[in-house]
Amino acid sequence: MNIHEFGKENEQIVVLIHPSIVMWDYFEYVIPLLENKYHLIIPAISGYDPDVKDDFTSVEEISAELEDWLIKNDHNEVACLYGCSMGGSIVARMLADNRLNVRSAVLDGGITPYQLPWIITRIIAIKDFLLIYTGKIGGAKLLEKAFATDELSEEDVQYAAKVLKMISAKTIWRTFESCNNYSMPGEIHTECKHIEYWVAEKEVKDRRGDVAYIKENFPDTKFRKIKAVGHGGLAPFNPDRFARGIDRAVKEATS
């Protein structure tokens, strides 16, 4: 796993974990807003790294690999651990692992394990896989139809098509199968005292199951609705609001 770092001279560490169907440069617009005050650590998740030809493994393996890297490099103290969608799954698992001293954590539309019968989860995974694979084999036009949203410009669609061309079918399948069904401890315990779950206004209905899971397993979580934003739309389309949200999470964890 390649790790990209910015603002290494700063004391407080902020880890940013990107969602699926993008690369680590998903954070390119927020890096200039945060690197002057935080040490930013941005992993290029396996299967989504243009510099390494490999496949996505699983939420559990990637979480452990990132934890190992942070511990090995004496970055046990994390001011804020942020993850969006797939990245939110990794954050949830890292909080449950409880190997790091995470002062604040943000799950932005984070995906939690389905609480459904096994056969239903397989059907959902197949449906999600076919939706994304349609874009991979059909190019930008089919992708645009699959992701009907007013937030994707032509440039955005071309970017997503580029990523889909790069990643493998195995990565697409493993991403959805794992994010929907990753394992968590029977009893979840985390030392992180400040956890936020961000729900984009345009995805409230889609995130109901995830919100219920977080309420049950991380009961002290603060929930925030992000107005006029769709799933994963804060960092790339509203970087100033994103930066303010990270600042607030860091400050509230120490107040």
FILUM-465342 format. One line per field, with one value per residue: residue number from 1; residue in three letters; x, y, z of N, C-alpha, C in turn. Coordinates in nm, 3 decimals, always signed. Layout:
// FILUM-465342
resi NUM;...;
resn ALA;...;
n_u X;...;
n_v Y;...;
n_w Z;...;
ca_u X;...;
ca_v Y;...;
ca_w Z;...;
c_u X;...;
c_v Y;...;
c_w Z;...;
//
This chain:
// FILUM-465342
resi 1;2;3;4;5;6;7;8;9;10;11;12;13;14;15;16;17;18;19;20;21;22;23;24;25;26;27;28;29;30;31;32;33;34;35;36;37;38;39;40;41;42;43;44;45;46;47;48;49;50;51;52;53;54;55;56;57;58;59;60;61;62;63;64;65;66;67;68;69;70;71;72;73;74;75;76;77;78;79;80;81;82;83;84;85;86;87;88;89;90;91;92;93;94;95;96;97;98;99;100;101;102;103;104;105;106;107;108;109;110;111;112;113;114;115;116;117;118;119;120;121;122;123;124;125;126;127;128;129;130;131;132;133;134;135;136;137;138;139;140;141;142;143;144;145;146;147;148;149;150;151;152;153;154;155;156;157;158;159;160;161;162;163;164;165;166;167;168;169;170;171;172;173;174;175;176;177;178;179;180;181;182;183;184;185;186;187;188;189;190;191;192;193;194;195;196;197;198;199;200;201;202;203;204;205;206;207;208;209;210;211;212;213;214;215;216;217;218;219;220;221;222;223;224;225;226;227;228;229;230;231;232;233;234;235;236;237;238;239;240;241;242;243;244;245;246;247;248;249;250;251;252;253;254;255;
resn MET;ASN;ILE;HIS;GLU;PHE;GLY;LYS;GLU;ASN;GLU;GLN;ILE;VAL;VAL;LEU;ILE;HIS;PRO;SER;ILE;VAL;MET;TRP;ASP;TYR;PHE;GLU;TYR;VAL;ILE;PRO;LEU;LEU;GLU;ASN;LYS;TYR;HIS;LEU;ILE;ILE;PRO;ALA;ILE;SER;GLY;TYR;ASP;PRO;ASP;VAL;LYS;ASP;ASP;PHE;THR;SER;VAL;GLU;GLU;ILE;SER;ALA;GLU;LEU;GLU;ASP;TRP;LEU;ILE;LYS;ASN;ASP;HIS;ASN;GLU;VAL;ALA;CYS;LEU;TYR;GLY;CYS;SER;MET;GLY;GLY;SER;ILE;VAL;ALA;ARG;MET;LEU;ALA;ASP;ASN;ARG;LEU;ASN;VAL;ARG;SER;ALA;VAL;LEU;ASP;GLY;GLY;ILE;THR;PRO;TYR;GLN;LEU;PRO;TRP;ILE;ILE;THR;ARG;ILE;ILE;ALA;ILE;LYS;ASP;PHE;LEU;LEU;ILE;TYR;THR;GLY;LYS;ILE;GLY;GLY;ALA;LYS;LEU;LEU;GLU;LYS;ALA;PHE;ALA;THR;ASP;GLU;LEU;SER;GLU;GLU;ASP;VAL;GLN;TYR;ALA;ALA;LYS;VAL;LEU;LYS;MET;ILE;SER;ALA;LYS;THR;ILE;TRP;ARG;THR;PHE;GLU;SER;CYS;ASN;ASN;TYR;SER;MET;PRO;GLY;GLU;ILE;HIS;THR;GLU;CYS;LYS;HIS;ILE;GLU;TYR;TRP;VAL;ALA;GLU;LYS;GLU;VAL;LYS;ASP;ARG;ARG;GLY;ASP;VAL;ALA;TYR;ILE;LYS;GLU;ASN;PHE;PRO;ASP;THR;LYS;PHE;ARG;LYS;ILE;LYS;ALA;VAL;GLY;HIS;GLY;GLY;LEU;ALA;PRO;PHE;ASN;PRO;ASP;ARG;PHE;ALA;ARG;GLY;ILE;ASP;ARG;ALA;VAL;LYS;GLU;ALA;THR;SER;
n_u +0.085;+0.073;+0.156;+0.066;+0.197;+0.156;+0.244;+0.425;+0.570;+0.401;+0.240;-0.009;-0.188;-0.379;-0.570;-0.680;-0.913;-1.003;-1.310;-1.462;-1.406;-1.262;-0.940;-0.656;-0.625;-0.868;-0.881;-0.757;-0.833;-0.871;-0.632;-0.451;-0.582;-0.553;-0.293;-0.119;-0.163;-0.198;-0.052;-0.097;-0.206;-0.251;-0.367;-0.321;-0.551;-0.537;-0.579;-0.686;-0.479;-0.291;-0.023;+0.048;+0.001;-0.241;-0.497;-0.799;-0.829;-0.962;-1.181;-1.099;-0.828;-0.705;-0.747;-0.591;-0.340;-0.298;-0.307;-0.080;+0.122;+0.100;+0.160;+0.420;+0.555;+0.554;+0.315;+0.102;-0.071;-0.354;-0.511;-0.744;-0.937;-1.050;-1.295;-1.456;-1.750;-1.654;-1.412;-1.510;-1.598;-1.353;-1.259;-1.449;-1.385;-1.120;-1.159;-1.293;-1.091;-0.915;-0.641;-0.497;-0.443;-0.696;-0.819;-1.036;-1.292;-1.431;-1.696;-1.798;-2.081;-2.031;-2.000;-2.159;-2.160;-2.402;-2.703;-2.841;-2.986;-2.755;-2.788;-2.931;-2.748;-2.560;-2.702;-2.740;-2.474;-2.404;-2.578;-2.478;-2.218;-2.265;-2.378;-2.162;-1.973;-2.091;-2.039;-1.763;-1.722;-1.872;-1.800;-1.786;-2.043;-2.237;-2.174;-2.249;-2.527;-2.570;-2.502;-2.687;-2.685;-2.684;-2.441;-2.220;-2.002;-1.907;-1.634;-1.598;-1.729;-1.566;-1.334;-1.415;-1.463;-1.206;-1.085;-1.234;-1.154;-0.894;-0.907;-0.958;-1.196;-1.206;-1.134;-1.355;-1.564;-1.472;-1.463;-1.735;-1.848;-1.697;-1.719;-1.988;-2.011;-1.809;-1.626;-1.684;-1.588;-1.751;-1.817;-1.793;-1.543;-1.405;-1.152;-1.180;-1.322;-1.466;-1.673;-1.800;-2.073;-2.134;-2.400;-2.495;-2.727;-2.868;-2.858;-2.989;-3.198;-3.077;-2.881;-2.994;-2.985;-2.713;-2.683;-2.843;-2.692;-2.454;-2.551;-2.621;-2.379;-2.176;-2.256;-2.223;-2.188;-2.194;-2.432;-2.441;-2.607;-2.529;-2.591;-2.729;-2.563;-2.443;-2.380;-2.053;-1.978;-1.863;-1.575;-1.461;-1.627;-1.701;-1.475;-1.398;-1.599;-1.558;-1.300;-1.351;-1.517;-1.342;-1.163;-1.339;-1.405;-1.156;-1.104;-1.327;-1.279;-1.084;-1.188;
n_v -0.119;+0.208;+0.510;+0.842;+1.148;+1.466;+1.788;+1.705;+1.819;+1.901;+1.845;+1.722;+1.443;+1.360;+1.122;+1.030;+0.848;+0.720;+0.678;+0.408;+0.345;+0.568;+0.735;+0.798;+1.065;+1.179;+1.350;+1.583;+1.855;+1.925;+1.891;+2.122;+2.289;+2.184;+2.093;+2.274;+2.282;+2.026;+1.696;+1.518;+1.199;+0.987;+0.702;+0.503;+0.296;-0.058;-0.195;+0.033;+0.194;+0.371;+0.331;+0.080;-0.251;-0.429;-0.598;-0.512;-0.625;-0.690;-0.534;-0.591;-0.679;-0.455;-0.259;-0.364;-0.358;-0.082;+0.002;-0.134;-0.001;+0.263;+0.225;+0.116;+0.335;+0.511;+0.655;+0.638;+0.806;+0.963;+1.244;+1.280;+1.040;+0.978;+0.857;+0.789;+0.639;+0.342;+0.391;+0.468;+0.224;+0.105;+0.276;+0.220;-0.047;-0.014;+0.139;-0.050;-0.240;-0.105;-0.046;+0.184;+0.516;+0.699;+1.013;+1.150;+1.056;+1.027;+0.910;+0.927;+0.889;+0.622;+0.271;+0.005;-0.334;-0.546;-0.635;-0.879;-1.183;-1.429;-1.504;-1.290;-1.084;-1.167;-1.141;-0.865;-0.782;-0.887;-0.740;-0.477;-0.511;-0.568;-0.328;-0.145;-0.274;-0.254;+0.011;-0.012;-0.179;-0.051;+0.213;+0.577;+0.683;+0.485;+0.468;+0.718;+0.700;+0.502;+0.628;+0.848;+1.170;+1.508;+1.603;+1.514;+1.624;+1.636;+1.602;+1.480;+1.235;+1.126;+1.095;+0.898;+0.691;+0.648;+0.550;+0.313;+0.175;+0.121;-0.037;-0.378;-0.643;-0.816;-0.649;-0.476;-0.656;-0.759;-0.525;-0.443;-0.678;-0.711;-0.463;-0.466;-0.680;-0.715;-0.841;-0.785;-0.739;-0.938;-0.799;-0.465;-0.236;+0.078;+0.322;+0.571;+0.879;+1.070;+1.048;+1.096;+1.071;+1.139;+1.230;+1.270;+1.498;+1.410;+1.137;+1.030;+0.838;+0.608;+0.552;+0.465;+0.205;+0.191;+0.403;+0.309;+0.086;+0.206;+0.358;+0.154;+0.020;+0.205;+0.396;+0.662;+0.827;+1.125;+1.256;+1.409;+1.597;+1.668;+1.931;+1.974;+1.801;+1.506;+1.147;+1.099;+1.349;+1.566;+1.619;+1.641;+1.835;+2.028;+2.141;+2.337;+2.326;+2.066;+2.081;+2.251;+2.084;+1.877;+2.027;+2.103;+1.853;+1.772;+1.974;+1.953;+1.709;+1.756;+1.934;
n_w +0.000;-0.103;+0.063;+0.089;+0.194;+0.346;+0.472;+0.673;+0.872;+1.067;+1.385;+1.458;+1.341;+1.061;+0.908;+0.591;+0.416;+0.114;-0.087;-0.284;-0.639;-0.702;-0.689;-0.473;-0.512;-0.486;-0.276;-0.359;-0.363;-0.100;+0.025;-0.002;+0.175;+0.425;+0.475;+0.588;+0.857;+0.954;+0.969;+0.702;+0.611;+0.353;+0.231;-0.062;-0.162;-0.197;-0.519;-0.620;-0.681;-0.906;-0.943;-0.868;-0.960;-0.851;-0.656;-0.481;-0.148;+0.124;+0.362;+0.623;+0.590;+0.471;+0.666;+0.877;+0.755;+0.719;+0.985;+1.082;+0.938;+1.035;+1.308;+1.290;+1.191;+1.400;+1.436;+1.614;+1.748;+1.650;+1.532;+1.382;+1.219;+0.913;+0.685;+0.377;+0.258;+0.125;+0.249;+0.495;+0.592;+0.644;+0.843;+1.047;+1.104;+1.191;+1.421;+1.576;+1.599;+1.763;+1.797;+1.775;+1.907;+1.863;+1.845;+1.733;+1.500;+1.174;+0.990;+0.678;+0.525;+0.566;+0.499;+0.653;+0.789;+0.636;+0.796;+0.729;+0.585;+0.456;+0.179;+0.076;+0.100;-0.088;-0.327;-0.336;-0.354;-0.605;-0.769;-0.725;-0.822;-1.096;-1.177;-1.154;-1.315;-1.560;-1.626;-1.653;-1.878;-2.066;-2.084;-2.055;-2.121;-2.057;-1.792;-1.702;-1.717;-1.529;-1.295;-1.231;-1.156;-1.040;-0.976;-1.112;-1.346;-1.696;-1.696;-1.449;-1.493;-1.691;-1.543;-1.355;-1.536;-1.626;-1.393;-1.361;-1.586;-1.517;-1.280;-1.169;-1.249;-1.037;-0.824;-0.820;-0.754;-0.503;-0.352;-0.314;-0.208;+0.024;+0.166;+0.225;+0.393;+0.583;+0.867;+1.217;+1.562;+1.818;+2.048;+2.045;+2.116;+2.163;+2.218;+2.123;+2.173;+2.041;+1.786;+1.464;+1.237;+0.913;+0.710;+0.388;+0.249;+0.023;+0.042;+0.256;+0.286;+0.179;+0.364;+0.597;+0.718;+0.779;+0.959;+1.169;+1.246;+1.335;+1.550;+1.724;+1.771;+1.810;+2.024;+2.119;+1.908;+1.709;+1.489;+1.174;+0.933;+0.604;+0.412;+0.080;-0.066;-0.228;-0.205;-0.104;-0.197;-0.068;-0.020;-0.291;-0.417;-0.237;-0.088;+0.103;+0.301;+0.379;+0.493;+0.709;+0.856;+0.933;+1.089;+1.297;+1.410;+1.509;+1.698;+1.874;+1.985;+2.167;+2.342;
ca_u +0.000;+0.145;+0.105;+0.103;+0.202;+0.167;+0.253;+0.490;+0.629;+0.297;+0.231;-0.135;-0.204;-0.513;-0.569;-0.793;-0.928;-1.094;-1.414;-1.434;-1.420;-1.176;-0.805;-0.623;-0.635;-1.001;-0.861;-0.665;-0.876;-0.866;-0.492;-0.396;-0.654;-0.525;-0.155;-0.042;-0.188;-0.198;+0.026;-0.196;-0.165;-0.356;-0.330;-0.377;-0.603;-0.505;-0.676;-0.719;-0.353;-0.243;+0.120;+0.068;-0.096;-0.288;-0.642;-0.855;-0.831;-1.080;-1.180;-1.020;-0.685;-0.657;-0.744;-0.475;-0.219;-0.282;-0.270;+0.060;+0.208;+0.097;+0.233;+0.561;+0.613;+0.533;+0.200;-0.006;-0.163;-0.422;-0.606;-0.871;-0.938;-1.165;-1.315;-1.581;-1.809;-1.563;-1.318;-1.581;-1.593;-1.218;-1.255;-1.527;-1.308;-1.004;-1.208;-1.321;-0.962;-0.870;-0.495;-0.440;-0.507;-0.768;-0.892;-1.165;-1.312;-1.544;-1.743;-1.876;-2.156;-1.959;-2.076;-2.149;-2.200;-2.546;-2.763;-2.938;-2.948;-2.641;-2.828;-2.971;-2.626;-2.496;-2.781;-2.709;-2.337;-2.408;-2.643;-2.383;-2.108;-2.310;-2.397;-2.032;-1.906;-2.152;-1.960;-1.628;-1.718;-1.947;-1.741;-1.840;-2.186;-2.314;-2.148;-2.329;-2.663;-2.573;-2.489;-2.763;-2.672;-2.654;-2.311;-2.113;-1.979;-1.848;-1.498;-1.611;-1.765;-1.446;-1.243;-1.465;-1.442;-1.061;-1.059;-1.293;-1.069;-0.772;-0.927;-0.998;-1.327;-1.189;-1.139;-1.495;-1.641;-1.427;-1.498;-1.874;-1.873;-1.634;-1.775;-2.123;-2.014;-1.687;-1.648;-1.659;-1.587;-1.881;-1.834;-1.710;-1.495;-1.306;-1.113;-1.210;-1.432;-1.542;-1.701;-1.907;-2.121;-2.188;-2.498;-2.527;-2.872;-2.925;-2.845;-3.044;-3.273;-2.984;-2.792;-3.071;-2.931;-2.581;-2.705;-2.893;-2.580;-2.363;-2.617;-2.619;-2.244;-2.097;-2.372;-2.195;-2.162;-2.272;-2.475;-2.451;-2.657;-2.456;-2.692;-2.703;-2.450;-2.473;-2.286;-1.913;-1.962;-1.811;-1.434;-1.428;-1.711;-1.716;-1.355;-1.394;-1.686;-1.490;-1.190;-1.410;-1.566;-1.227;-1.119;-1.433;-1.391;-1.030;-1.118;-1.425;-1.222;-0.995;-1.257;
ca_v +0.000;+0.335;+0.610;+0.977;+1.233;+1.610;+1.860;+1.615;+1.897;+1.930;+1.745;+1.648;+1.355;+1.336;+1.015;+1.044;+0.723;+0.751;+0.580;+0.324;+0.399;+0.686;+0.713;+0.878;+1.209;+1.225;+1.457;+1.684;+1.993;+1.954;+1.887;+2.256;+2.356;+2.119;+2.052;+2.373;+2.266;+1.885;+1.597;+1.439;+1.066;+0.945;+0.576;+0.462;+0.164;-0.165;-0.210;+0.167;+0.268;+0.365;+0.299;-0.060;-0.340;-0.530;-0.600;-0.490;-0.750;-0.689;-0.426;-0.636;-0.681;-0.318;-0.193;-0.414;-0.310;+0.059;+0.009;-0.177;+0.105;+0.376;+0.187;+0.101;+0.468;+0.591;+0.743;+0.578;+0.912;+1.018;+1.349;+1.251;+0.929;+1.005;+0.770;+0.808;+0.522;+0.231;+0.439;+0.465;+0.084;+0.083;+0.349;+0.145;-0.165;+0.031;+0.176;-0.175;-0.303;-0.030;-0.058;+0.318;+0.618;+0.786;+1.111;+1.174;+0.978;+1.069;+0.818;+1.007;+0.790;+0.496;+0.149;-0.091;-0.469;-0.571;-0.723;-0.950;-1.322;-1.444;-1.508;-1.155;-1.003;-1.207;-1.083;-0.722;-0.768;-0.913;-0.623;-0.365;-0.544;-0.554;-0.186;-0.082;-0.339;-0.196;+0.130;-0.052;-0.233;+0.035;+0.346;+0.692;+0.707;+0.393;+0.504;+0.835;+0.654;+0.423;+0.720;+0.968;+1.267;+1.642;+1.644;+1.468;+1.693;+1.548;+1.574;+1.384;+1.106;+1.076;+1.052;+0.770;+0.592;+0.619;+0.463;+0.182;+0.108;+0.080;-0.140;-0.509;-0.694;-0.874;-0.538;-0.429;-0.755;-0.766;-0.401;-0.444;-0.794;-0.692;-0.349;-0.500;-0.800;-0.734;-0.889;-0.697;-0.816;-0.959;-0.684;-0.357;-0.139;+0.171;+0.430;+0.699;+0.943;+1.162;+0.987;+1.161;+1.006;+1.242;+1.180;+1.369;+1.520;+1.334;+0.992;+0.997;+0.712;+0.497;+0.530;+0.434;+0.086;+0.223;+0.487;+0.221;+0.003;+0.292;+0.392;+0.038;-0.028;+0.320;+0.473;+0.803;+0.895;+1.243;+1.247;+1.540;+1.597;+1.762;+1.981;+2.000;+1.717;+1.366;+1.051;+1.121;+1.474;+1.678;+1.650;+1.691;+1.944;+2.128;+2.122;+2.429;+2.269;+1.946;+2.122;+2.301;+1.969;+1.811;+2.116;+2.095;+1.723;+1.773;+2.065;+1.902;+1.592;+1.802;+2.032;
ca_w +0.000;-0.106;+0.154;+0.050;+0.312;+0.325;+0.599;+0.768;+0.981;+1.166;+1.491;+1.460;+1.226;+1.007;+0.808;+0.500;+0.341;+0.003;-0.121;-0.401;-0.775;-0.715;-0.643;-0.355;-0.547;-0.445;-0.177;-0.411;-0.335;+0.044;+0.071;+0.021;+0.284;+0.552;+0.494;+0.665;+1.001;+0.992;+0.896;+0.629;+0.566;+0.260;+0.167;-0.191;-0.128;-0.292;-0.627;-0.670;-0.690;-1.043;-0.946;-0.828;-1.023;-0.758;-0.639;-0.348;-0.072;+0.208;+0.462;+0.737;+0.557;+0.447;+0.796;+0.950;+0.688;+0.751;+1.127;+1.094;+0.885;+1.129;+1.429;+1.254;+1.168;+1.521;+1.419;+1.693;+1.791;+1.533;+1.571;+1.315;+1.124;+0.826;+0.571;+0.304;+0.194;+0.149;+0.351;+0.622;+0.638;+0.699;+0.970;+1.145;+1.144;+1.268;+1.554;+1.647;+1.629;+1.881;+1.809;+1.770;+1.991;+1.771;+1.926;+1.667;+1.378;+1.092;+0.887;+0.585;+0.447;+0.581;+0.477;+0.763;+0.746;+0.627;+0.897;+0.645;+0.556;+0.365;+0.039;+0.036;+0.083;-0.214;-0.435;-0.338;-0.403;-0.749;-0.831;-0.722;-0.912;-1.234;-1.203;-1.175;-1.427;-1.680;-1.659;-1.693;-2.014;-2.157;-2.095;-1.983;-2.145;-1.975;-1.653;-1.670;-1.695;-1.407;-1.182;-1.263;-1.047;-1.090;-0.927;-1.200;-1.472;-1.797;-1.649;-1.340;-1.552;-1.757;-1.437;-1.305;-1.643;-1.624;-1.278;-1.388;-1.685;-1.448;-1.178;-1.221;-1.211;-0.904;-0.729;-0.811;-0.678;-0.364;-0.285;-0.270;-0.123;+0.154;+0.237;+0.271;+0.478;+0.661;+1.004;+1.331;+1.687;+1.880;+2.137;+1.992;+2.215;+2.111;+2.309;+2.058;+2.246;+1.954;+1.656;+1.388;+1.115;+0.824;+0.613;+0.286;+0.240;-0.088;+0.064;+0.388;+0.279;+0.152;+0.478;+0.718;+0.782;+0.834;+1.078;+1.276;+1.292;+1.411;+1.676;+1.812;+1.803;+1.855;+2.071;+2.149;+1.781;+1.672;+1.350;+1.111;+0.796;+0.518;+0.319;-0.063;-0.109;-0.250;-0.147;-0.139;-0.270;+0.010;-0.044;-0.426;-0.465;-0.131;-0.005;+0.218;+0.404;+0.427;+0.581;+0.834;+0.931;+0.995;+1.197;+1.408;+1.475;+1.585;+1.814;+1.969;+2.053;+2.273;+2.428;
c_u +0.089;+0.077;+0.156;+0.092;+0.222;+0.172;+0.321;+0.551;+0.529;+0.279;+0.105;-0.156;-0.350;-0.499;-0.695;-0.800;-1.038;-1.200;-1.373;-1.455;-1.355;-1.036;-0.777;-0.632;-0.777;-0.990;-0.777;-0.704;-0.872;-0.723;-0.437;-0.461;-0.614;-0.377;-0.071;-0.062;-0.184;-0.096;-0.076;-0.135;-0.280;-0.311;-0.396;-0.421;-0.573;-0.617;-0.712;-0.594;-0.300;-0.096;+0.150;-0.041;-0.134;-0.439;-0.679;-0.861;-0.959;-1.069;-1.090;-0.870;-0.630;-0.650;-0.620;-0.345;-0.193;-0.245;-0.124;+0.155;+0.214;+0.176;+0.383;+0.629;+0.586;+0.423;+0.078;-0.112;-0.224;-0.526;-0.742;-0.851;-1.066;-1.172;-1.451;-1.625;-1.725;-1.461;-1.380;-1.587;-1.459;-1.204;-1.330;-1.449;-1.187;-1.045;-1.234;-1.193;-0.897;-0.719;-0.427;-0.510;-0.569;-0.852;-1.028;-1.171;-1.437;-1.573;-1.839;-1.952;-2.093;-2.049;-2.052;-2.198;-2.352;-2.591;-2.877;-2.895;-2.841;-2.683;-2.869;-2.848;-2.554;-2.569;-2.751;-2.570;-2.332;-2.469;-2.547;-2.268;-2.148;-2.330;-2.264;-1.962;-1.964;-2.075;-1.822;-1.623;-1.784;-1.893;-1.824;-1.991;-2.274;-2.295;-2.234;-2.474;-2.675;-2.569;-2.557;-2.758;-2.637;-2.516;-2.197;-2.109;-1.923;-1.706;-1.499;-1.640;-1.643;-1.344;-1.285;-1.443;-1.295;-1.027;-1.112;-1.212;-0.945;-0.796;-0.979;-1.140;-1.321;-1.195;-1.282;-1.576;-1.602;-1.465;-1.640;-1.903;-1.816;-1.696;-1.914;-2.124;-1.890;-1.719;-1.615;-1.659;-1.729;-1.917;-1.738;-1.674;-1.390;-1.278;-1.143;-1.336;-1.516;-1.555;-1.817;-1.944;-2.188;-2.280;-2.528;-2.678;-2.937;-2.914;-2.907;-3.115;-3.178;-2.899;-2.866;-3.017;-2.796;-2.593;-2.752;-2.780;-2.485;-2.424;-2.609;-2.478;-2.147;-2.195;-2.348;-2.168;-2.252;-2.305;-2.496;-2.501;-2.585;-2.550;-2.638;-2.583;-2.499;-2.364;-2.143;-1.883;-1.896;-1.667;-1.407;-1.504;-1.730;-1.595;-1.347;-1.480;-1.624;-1.382;-1.243;-1.462;-1.454;-1.174;-1.208;-1.419;-1.265;-1.045;-1.214;-1.372;-1.133;-1.061;-1.323;
c_v +0.125;+0.436;+0.747;+1.068;+1.379;+1.677;+1.778;+1.689;+1.925;+1.813;+1.660;+1.571;+1.342;+1.233;+1.026;+0.919;+0.740;+0.644;+0.496;+0.402;+0.538;+0.645;+0.804;+1.028;+1.262;+1.344;+1.574;+1.827;+2.026;+1.953;+2.027;+2.329;+2.302;+2.095;+2.152;+2.359;+2.121;+1.806;+1.503;+1.308;+1.010;+0.815;+0.561;+0.317;+0.062;-0.184;-0.078;+0.255;+0.259;+0.326;+0.155;-0.146;-0.450;-0.519;-0.563;-0.624;-0.758;-0.573;-0.465;-0.630;-0.540;-0.240;-0.234;-0.363;-0.163;+0.079;-0.028;-0.066;+0.223;+0.345;+0.178;+0.236;+0.566;+0.694;+0.686;+0.679;+0.979;+1.120;+1.326;+1.141;+0.943;+0.902;+0.791;+0.678;+0.397;+0.269;+0.441;+0.325;+0.056;+0.155;+0.272;+0.024;-0.125;+0.075;+0.051;-0.249;-0.237;-0.043;+0.078;+0.409;+0.721;+0.883;+1.145;+1.093;+1.029;+0.961;+0.897;+0.913;+0.653;+0.375;+0.053;-0.228;-0.485;-0.666;-0.800;-1.095;-1.328;-1.435;-1.370;-1.068;-1.039;-1.144;-0.935;-0.698;-0.788;-0.794;-0.504;-0.387;-0.520;-0.408;-0.118;-0.142;-0.292;-0.073;+0.094;-0.098;-0.139;+0.175;+0.454;+0.709;+0.614;+0.425;+0.621;+0.796;+0.578;+0.512;+0.851;+1.063;+1.402;+1.689;+1.606;+1.549;+1.593;+1.508;+1.469;+1.244;+1.044;+1.025;+0.914;+0.659;+0.552;+0.525;+0.323;+0.104;+0.050;-0.039;-0.269;-0.545;-0.755;-0.766;-0.488;-0.525;-0.753;-0.640;-0.408;-0.562;-0.771;-0.576;-0.379;-0.609;-0.820;-0.770;-0.780;-0.782;-0.830;-0.846;-0.575;-0.260;-0.051;+0.278;+0.567;+0.759;+1.036;+1.101;+1.062;+1.074;+1.114;+1.175;+1.291;+1.378;+1.433;+1.182;+0.948;+0.862;+0.593;+0.460;+0.489;+0.311;+0.111;+0.306;+0.402;+0.136;+0.086;+0.327;+0.276;+0.005;+0.081;+0.423;+0.621;+0.887;+1.017;+1.235;+1.387;+1.524;+1.707;+1.807;+1.997;+1.923;+1.575;+1.278;+1.076;+1.255;+1.586;+1.714;+1.703;+1.815;+2.056;+2.121;+2.215;+2.376;+2.144;+1.983;+2.174;+2.187;+1.893;+1.895;+2.104;+1.964;+1.717;+1.857;+2.009;+1.780;+1.633;+1.900;+1.966;
c_w +0.000;-0.013;+0.109;+0.172;+0.273;+0.462;+0.707;+0.886;+1.093;+1.263;+1.481;+1.329;+1.189;+0.895;+0.725;+0.411;+0.238;-0.019;-0.241;-0.530;-0.788;-0.672;-0.524;-0.385;-0.533;-0.350;-0.229;-0.376;-0.186;+0.097;+0.093;+0.139;+0.421;+0.579;+0.572;+0.815;+1.048;+0.911;+0.831;+0.583;+0.482;+0.191;+0.030;-0.173;-0.239;-0.393;-0.691;-0.684;-0.833;-1.054;-0.908;-0.892;-0.924;-0.745;-0.496;-0.276;+0.010;+0.306;+0.579;+0.708;+0.538;+0.577;+0.873;+0.889;+0.720;+0.898;+1.147;+1.049;+0.982;+1.255;+1.401;+1.238;+1.283;+1.505;+1.493;+1.735;+1.668;+1.579;+1.508;+1.213;+1.042;+0.715;+0.509;+0.238;+0.223;+0.256;+0.488;+0.680;+0.705;+0.833;+1.079;+1.196;+1.228;+1.409;+1.638;+1.684;+1.751;+1.905;+1.815;+1.870;+1.897;+1.854;+1.866;+1.538;+1.307;+0.988;+0.799;+0.492;+0.453;+0.568;+0.594;+0.717;+0.744;+0.737;+0.830;+0.626;+0.447;+0.218;-0.011;+0.013;-0.047;-0.333;-0.449;-0.395;-0.555;-0.823;-0.836;-0.818;-1.057;-1.272;-1.236;-1.297;-1.560;-1.724;-1.709;-1.838;-2.115;-2.172;-2.028;-2.002;-2.062;-1.827;-1.611;-1.642;-1.564;-1.283;-1.217;-1.144;-1.106;-1.047;-1.021;-1.330;-1.573;-1.756;-1.538;-1.395;-1.621;-1.656;-1.386;-1.408;-1.649;-1.511;-1.305;-1.491;-1.619;-1.356;-1.240;-1.180;-1.071;-0.797;-0.711;-0.725;-0.530;-0.287;-0.229;-0.178;+0.017;+0.232;+0.292;+0.379;+0.563;+0.806;+1.106;+1.457;+1.743;+1.975;+2.092;+2.103;+2.150;+2.215;+2.249;+2.120;+2.159;+1.815;+1.591;+1.269;+1.032;+0.723;+0.514;+0.269;+0.134;-0.071;+0.196;+0.387;+0.262;+0.272;+0.605;+0.792;+0.846;+0.961;+1.196;+1.333;+1.378;+1.546;+1.775;+1.860;+1.846;+1.909;+2.100;+2.024;+1.763;+1.524;+1.294;+0.967;+0.718;+0.407;+0.177;-0.116;-0.129;-0.191;-0.197;-0.203;-0.195;-0.026;-0.185;-0.468;-0.364;-0.037;+0.116;+0.332;+0.464;+0.528;+0.714;+0.921;+1.001;+1.111;+1.320;+1.484;+1.560;+1.711;+1.918;+2.046;+2.170;+2.369;+2.548;
//
